[in-house]
């Protein structure tokens, strides 16, 4: 995988239309995971230099060319304020199948669970991996925060479920006092490939339902902004992973026969909202719930999104990271292809790479 990204299935014939000088042409395959979009760039973008995916992310963040492509694909009119996707890059070594640089409307993220689920489905759809006789396969993906593994299970010859094992997750802080317009609230923080703040929606007299969407976004953004730049936003060992990525506002719906049931909305970046239950955010919840004694190894969390879609999650094992107790979480969901695109940006296009309205 050198020079540009590997084309996916069914991409358009590059000779089908005349391309004017100065025109950027990018091909993508689009999926959604539990309602959250994921746009996979398959061709048309140079691979950022670097020996690892983490190094390639650092380059892309400061590259005018890659920032232009990110905004081209994430911003209107080709994207929208809630857009998410990835750039395929080589893995760190021969023990992984691919690497991924995750992006959204506000920048380049260090982790993306819903995207990992979509990449697992894409790997089978594109023929990158083949399902075994038992209808299963494994896809190993290097991401900026480490190595994750997606496990595919087929149904009627098609991948129906993808479960991924996340990087180890651990608690950073408990009941941290944060001042907001609603007064002082206690916030829990955990790292799960990115740093998440968790707080019950009830702390703001809210519930996680679509009719409270605007209020949830406001308070979620306020908590994130209050923590950014503080000691709680610092990763313990790798400054490239620092920064509070998002706020998880959750409702505790109690114990069920299947396991603990919660519902959440994750507000990240610049007021962006995850339509899914948030994959890496779910891993952060597992770390906090395990530390609180509410979930044990192999016990299940049923995690719903604000739109009612669902992930199933569990703690696979316990471990330690830099002397901290940690857990390895497994998050299960499904992804579906929504389209294939050949995006074009002509040199004389009056809006440039695009714009965002919220």
Phi, psi and omega per residue, in radians:
X1 nan 1.546 -3.091
X2 -2.282 2.704 3.054
X3 1.412 -1.271 3.077
X4 -2.321 3.064 -3.069
X5 -1.302 2.749 -3.140
X6 -1.308 2.217 -3.129
X7 -1.087 2.543 3.066
X8 -1.612 -3.056 -3.091
X9 -1.227 2.476 2.990
X10 1.225 0.391 3.139
X11 -1.234 2.719 -3.032
X12 -1.231 2.716 3.078
X13 -1.230 2.060 -3.081
X14 -1.103 -0.295 3.123
X15 -1.640 0.154 -3.048
X16 -1.261 -0.400 -3.139
X17 -2.536 2.632 3.123
X18 -1.269 2.315 -3.141
X19 -1.908 2.148 -3.108
X20 -1.292 2.657 3.075
X21 -0.988 2.488 -3.132
X22 1.478 0.012 -3.126
X23 -1.533 2.362 3.041
X24 -1.681 2.331 -3.107
X25 -2.272 2.109 -3.073
X26 -2.280 2.357 3.116
X27 -1.888 2.463 -3.132
X28 -2.433 2.779 2.893
X29 -2.096 2.228 -3.051
X30 -1.837 2.425 3.060
X31 -2.258 2.937 2.832
X32 -2.309 2.522 3.069
X33 -2.051 1.939 -3.139
X34 0.933 0.571 3.094
X35 1.702 -0.221 -3.120
X36 -1.628 2.223 -3.070
X37 -1.207 2.676 3.039
X38 -2.621 1.941 -3.065
X39 -1.787 1.975 -3.076
X40 -1.705 2.049 3.114
X41 -1.363 2.095 -3.096
X42 -1.857 -0.311 -3.120
X43 -2.891 2.629 2.999
X44 1.860 -0.010 -3.105
X45 -2.208 2.194 3.075
X46 -1.039 2.466 3.100
X47 -1.278 2.209 3.111
X48 -1.072 2.486 3.124
X49 -1.220 2.730 3.118
X50 2.586 2.736 3.130
X51 -1.534 -0.333 -3.138
X52 -2.343 2.876 3.079
X53 -1.090 -0.667 3.116
X54 -1.072 -0.704 3.104
X55 -1.187 -0.670 3.130
X56 -1.131 -0.624 3.084
X57 -1.106 -0.762 -3.135
X58 -1.059 -0.672 3.110
X59 -1.172 -0.832 -3.072
X60 -1.050 -0.623 -3.113
X61 -1.074 -0.492 -3.079
X62 -1.953 0.119 -3.119
X63 -1.609 2.103 3.114
X64 -1.046 -0.656 -3.125
X65 -1.145 -0.821 -3.097
X66 -1.291 -0.570 3.037
X67 -1.136 -0.651 3.112
X68 -1.124 -0.729 3.118
X69 -1.170 -0.720 3.113
X70 -1.014 -0.845 -3.127
X71 -1.185 -0.604 3.078
X72 -0.985 -0.748 -3.051
X73 -1.536 -0.461 -3.079
X74 -1.621 -0.593 -3.045
X75 -1.451 2.821 2.969
X76 -1.149 2.616 0.104
X77 -1.562 0.013 -3.125
X78 -1.568 -0.393 3.110
X79 -2.242 -2.601 -3.136
X80 -2.865 3.078 -3.036
X81 -1.107 -0.346 -3.141
X82 -1.830 0.332 -3.018
X83 -1.308 2.584 3.118
X84 -2.541 2.655 3.117
X85 -3.011 -2.921 3.129
X86 -2.653 2.752 3.003
X87 -1.883 2.154 3.107
X88 -1.303 2.317 3.132
X89 -2.417 2.896 3.082
X90 -1.097 2.610 3.066
X91 -1.285 3.048 -3.123
X92 -1.199 -0.559 3.124
X93 -2.738 -3.071 -3.031
X94 -1.300 -0.059 -3.108
X95 -1.542 -0.023 3.076
X96 -2.069 2.744 -3.099
X97 -1.502 -0.550 -3.118
X98 -2.854 2.913 3.008
X99 -2.069 2.745 -3.116
X100 -2.473 2.296 2.977
X101 -1.830 1.971 -3.076
X102 -1.482 2.443 3.104
X103 -2.430 2.781 3.074
X104 -2.561 -2.943 -3.037
X105 -1.234 -0.231 -3.076
X106 -1.982 -0.054 3.132
X107 2.700 -2.672 -3.044
X108 -2.027 2.065 -3.053
X109 -1.618 2.871 -3.095
X110 -1.620 -0.286 -3.100
X111 -2.678 2.723 3.075
X112 -2.832 1.791 -3.110
X113 -1.253 -0.765 3.132
X114 -1.130 -0.568 3.080
X115 -1.192 -0.624 3.094
X116 -1.118 -0.687 3.074
X117 -1.095 -0.772 3.116
X118 -1.124 -0.694 3.122
X119 -1.126 -0.621 3.059
X120 -1.066 -0.784 3.111
X121 -1.132 -0.765 3.136
X122 -1.073 -0.683 -3.121
X123 -1.032 -0.647 3.093
X124 -1.352 -0.743 -3.133
X125 -1.072 -0.635 -3.055
X126 -1.523 -0.171 -3.104
X127 1.508 0.130 3.087
X128 -1.068 -0.673 3.018
X129 -2.212 2.680 3.096
X130 -1.949 2.434 3.078
X131 -1.210 2.426 3.113
X132 -1.299 3.082 3.130
X133 -0.988 -0.489 3.124
X134 -1.527 0.103 3.098
X135 1.386 0.305 -3.140
X136 -2.113 2.844 3.064
X137 -2.781 2.850 3.095
X138 -2.196 2.420 3.106
X139 -2.186 2.157 3.128
X140 -1.801 2.214 -3.027
X141 -2.177 2.243 2.990
X142 -1.586 2.218 3.140
X143 -2.181 2.953 -3.068
X144 -1.003 -0.465 -3.125
X145 -1.640 -0.018 3.117
X146 2.503 -2.670 -3.078
X147 -1.974 2.277 3.102
X148 -2.169 2.715 -3.116
X149 -2.206 2.239 3.096
X150 -1.824 2.361 -3.139
X151 -1.982 2.128 -3.053
X152 -1.779 2.437 3.041
X153 -2.284 2.288 -3.052
X154 -1.674 2.752 3.069
X155 -2.415 2.070 -3.099
X156 0.977 0.683 3.098
X157 1.444 -0.020 3.136
X158 -2.159 2.550 3.136
X159 -1.122 2.140 -3.134
X160 -1.831 -0.612 -3.080
X161 -2.334 2.426 3.011
X162 -2.202 2.205 3.060
X163 -2.070 2.370 3.128
X164 -2.147 2.547 3.033
X165 -1.683 2.100 -3.038
X166 -1.456 2.949 2.963
X167 -1.080 2.772 -3.134
X168 -1.024 2.423 -3.080
X169 -2.081 2.544 -3.093
X170 -2.684 2.784 -3.103
X171 -1.374 2.391 3.064
X172 -1.844 -0.536 -3.112
X173 -2.878 2.639 -3.131
X174 -2.254 2.323 3.085
X175 0.961 0.768 3.109
X176 -1.283 2.240 -3.094
X177 -1.293 2.187 3.121
X178 -2.249 2.218 3.121
X179 -1.511 2.263 3.129
X180 -2.334 3.088 3.075
X181 -1.134 -0.266 3.097
X182 -1.650 0.084 -3.040
X183 1.788 -2.972 -3.103
X184 -1.449 2.319 3.104
X185 -2.197 2.699 3.087
X186 -1.653 2.215 -3.031
X187 -2.105 2.394 3.021
X188 -1.758 2.495 -3.138
X189 -2.185 2.457 3.110
X190 -2.530 2.624 3.054
X191 -1.822 2.324 -3.135
X192 -2.561 0.714 -2.964
X193 1.799 -0.391 3.001
X194 -2.663 2.830 -3.130
X195 -1.607 2.210 3.130
X196 -2.102 2.453 2.965
X197 -1.729 2.335 3.121
X198 -2.070 2.366 3.102
X199 -2.656 2.391 3.112
X200 -1.125 2.423 3.113
X201 -1.047 -0.495 -3.131
X202 -1.111 -0.358 3.085
X203 -1.101 -0.346 3.124
X204 -1.961 0.274 -3.080
X205 1.025 0.667 -3.137
X206 -2.146 2.853 2.954
X207 -2.226 2.691 -3.085
X208 -1.481 1.475 3.103
X209 -2.407 2.665 -3.074
X210 -0.999 -0.527 -3.112
X211 -1.249 -0.220 3.081
X212 -1.871 0.311 -2.999
X213 -0.949 -0.926 -3.056
X214 -1.071 -0.729 3.132
X215 -1.158 -0.696 3.118
X216 -1.093 -0.731 3.121
X217 -1.110 -0.743 -3.119
X218 -1.067 -0.850 -3.074
X219 -1.288 -0.602 3.086
X220 -1.085 -0.741 3.102
X221 -1.166 -0.644 -3.126
X222 -1.135 -0.726 3.112
X223 -1.124 -0.804 3.130
X224 -1.030 -0.821 -3.104
X225 -1.113 -0.632 -3.124
X226 -1.192 -0.525 -3.098
X227 -1.568 -0.434 3.140
X228 -1.038 2.360 3.129
X229 1.472 -0.066 3.085
X230 -1.643 3.055 3.111
X231 -1.055 -0.447 -3.106
X232 -1.299 -0.231 3.126
X233 -1.637 0.023 -3.070
X234 -1.655 2.203 3.044
X235 -1.222 2.445 -3.037
X236 -1.084 -0.495 -3.028
X237 -2.340 -0.267 -3.082
X238 -2.343 1.799 -3.099
X239 -1.055 -0.357 3.104
X240 -1.149 -0.314 -3.115
X241 -1.786 0.127 -3.121
X242 -1.324 2.851 -3.140
X243 1.876 2.302 3.061
X244 -1.285 1.966 -3.049
X245 -1.288 -0.726 -3.092
X246 -2.840 2.949 3.072
X247 -1.958 2.244 3.078
X248 -1.777 1.968 3.040
X249 -1.736 2.188 -2.984
X250 -2.313 2.696 2.946
X251 -1.917 2.325 3.033
X252 -1.606 2.005 -3.062
X253 -1.728 0.121 3.013
X254 1.586 -3.101 -3.142
X255 -1.498 2.478 3.040
X256 -2.227 3.069 3.102
X257 -1.097 -0.482 -3.132
X258 -1.493 -0.405 -3.104
X259 2.557 -3.046 3.112
X260 -1.153 2.387 -3.070
X261 -2.055 2.137 3.058
X262 -2.334 2.799 3.103
X263 -2.275 2.475 -3.087
X264 -2.527 2.844 2.884
X265 -2.286 2.277 -3.135
X266 -1.873 2.099 3.132
X267 -1.842 2.087 -3.044
X268 -2.361 3.083 3.126
X269 0.848 -2.364 -3.125
X270 -1.737 1.324 3.126
X271 1.191 0.369 3.055
X272 -1.359 2.588 -3.050
X273 -2.187 2.293 3.075
X274 -1.399 2.113 3.108
X275 -1.315 -0.426 3.083
X276 -1.484 3.092 3.056
X277 -1.251 0.016 3.100
X278 1.274 1.882 -3.053
X279 -1.158 -0.965 3.128
X280 -1.228 -0.509 3.039
X281 -1.143 -0.640 3.069
X282 -1.090 -0.684 3.082
X283 -1.092 -0.659 3.078
X284 -1.112 -0.710 3.094
X285 -1.088 -0.705 3.109
X286 -1.035 -0.754 3.141
X287 -1.066 -0.764 -3.128
X288 -1.193 -0.741 -3.117
X289 -1.188 -0.631 3.095
X290 -1.176 -0.748 3.133
X291 -1.103 -0.543 3.140
X292 -1.461 -0.034 3.133
X293 1.370 0.308 -3.101
X294 -1.661 -0.323 3.092
X295 -2.386 2.279 3.078
X296 -1.781 3.126 3.117
X297 -1.073 2.298 3.135
X298 1.287 0.042 3.021
X299 -1.482 2.697 -2.909
X300 -1.863 2.458 2.932
X301 -1.907 2.191 3.005
X302 -1.668 2.010 -2.966
X303 -2.088 2.015 -3.110
X304 -1.787 2.715 3.080
X305 -1.700 3.071 3.118
X306 -1.157 -0.406 3.125
X307 -1.704 0.064 3.048
X308 1.652 0.020 3.060
X309 -1.350 2.897 -2.904
X310 -2.441 2.440 2.868
X311 -1.984 2.612 2.942
X312 -1.900 2.373 -3.059
X313 -2.443 2.742 3.097
X314 -2.726 2.757 3.009
X315 -1.474 2.084 -3.132
X316 -1.445 -0.681 -3.139
X317 -2.842 2.864 3.042
X318 -1.831 2.710 -3.126
X319 -2.747 -2.983 3.017
X320 -2.306 2.562 3.082
X321 -2.325 2.062 -3.113
X322 0.905 0.698 3.114
X323 1.405 -0.016 -3.136
X324 -1.688 2.449 2.993
X325 -1.083 2.382 -3.088
X326 -2.497 2.875 3.099
X327 -2.273 2.649 2.982
X328 -1.815 2.026 -3.088
X329 -1.706 2.619 3.060
X330 -2.093 2.187 -3.084
X331 -2.132 2.277 -3.032
X332 -2.090 2.336 3.083
X333 -2.791 -2.853 3.122
X334 -2.452 2.663 3.140
X335 -2.280 2.663 -3.094
X336 -2.427 2.417 3.137
X337 -1.293 2.353 -3.122
X338 -1.987 -0.246 3.133
X339 2.957 2.931 3.037
X340 -2.248 2.443 -2.979
X341 -2.366 2.599 2.941
X342 -2.126 1.709 -3.086
X343 -1.535 2.490 -3.099
X344 -2.279 2.369 3.006
X345 -2.199 1.880 3.128
X346 -1.340 2.613 -3.094
X347 -1.051 -0.437 -3.094
X348 -1.792 0.255 -3.101
X349 -1.166 2.172 -2.952
X350 -1.188 -0.426 -3.129
X351 -1.685 0.068 -3.140
X352 1.039 -2.519 -3.120
X353 -1.156 -0.261 3.073
X354 2.323 -2.872 -3.071
X355 -2.691 2.925 3.105
X356 -2.306 2.260 2.985
X357 -2.073 2.352 3.115
X358 -2.007 nan nan
